[in-house]
Amino acid sequence: MKFMSALILALALSAGGSAAAQGAPNPRNVCSPANGQKATVAEVAADPKAWMGKCVSVKGIYSSERIYADADAIYGVTSASIGGYVDGRGSMDGFWSGEFAGRVTDCASAQADLDTGLLRSPGISLDGRVLGCVKAEGPFLVFMVPRDLSPTMLTRRLPGAKGGDLTSAPKDWPQLAAVQKAASDFVAALRTGDKKALLAMIRSPYAVDRLVTDETSAIADLRKPVDRQMQVFVHRSSGASSVSAEACYCRTKDCSKTWPIARRDADNQSSRPYACVRVDSAGEGLTLDALQDFDGLPER
């Protein structure tokens, strides 16, 4: 038995030496929280060129392929955020505090490499874009490794708080009537289960099927024949001729103090006091989106 144990150990050591000789990765060269250069999200975001290519380790809040320095960064008060993608942990819905390590890379350069076929590694791209880069701009941490993840205790900000990218639509906004009509038509079709009408607005058979059958999201409340307070919010990317808005319906008696201030919070989680329909320009018309998502911070 001792002889067999010694033989197995010898073979293992031999295999390890052979692997090293053949160029197997040295753990010391793999970027991780243990060996990453300590930095802050704000430092990397403010001067990405100075950090490009370096293995860094930053502490922050992770959500939807992005690391934020704090709540001010989440709500756009500051620009202290960088891209990143946590692999191998499922969908990672919600907001997670932790330490994140990876090499600082440029989203535009990575996207160009992906488009030209230079990046072929599985797990670095999705639907033609680089994971961690919602847009082909700014820095991100490639092959990011997390440590000490824990749910944050943050809750969403309410009207009057700093930041956010939604404002109440001005009465003289040229697109207000069109958005109000689109939202009204959507609710009417939802209440009658008119899939054909919904498909003309939503343009996704899958989304339509979910909307008429789902009972778990806030939007399901809109099937009830109840008159509700409705407010249109304009996203900062809207213009005189372009539409980027949210039509939100109150699920309580009054939402004046609880409306969303950010588009990410204008989702349809069941805990929301409102239900929102996203309305965007689509060619010469409008397209709607009312699916449940989890981008926003939780309720208080």
Protein Blocks (a to p, Z undefined) as FASTA:
>chain_A
ZZmmmmmmmmmmmmmmmmmmnopacfklpccfklgccddfklmmmmmmlmgoiacddddd
deehiacfblmlmnomaccdcddddehiajopajdddddddddddfklmmmmmmnopamc
ghiagehiaehiabagdjddehiacehiacdfbdcddehiagdjbdcddfklmklmmmmm
mmmmmmmmmmnopaklmmmmnopaklmmmmmmockbmklmmmpccdddddddddfkbcfk
bccddddddfbfblklmccfbfklmccbfkbcbdcdddddehjbccddfbdcfkbccdZZ
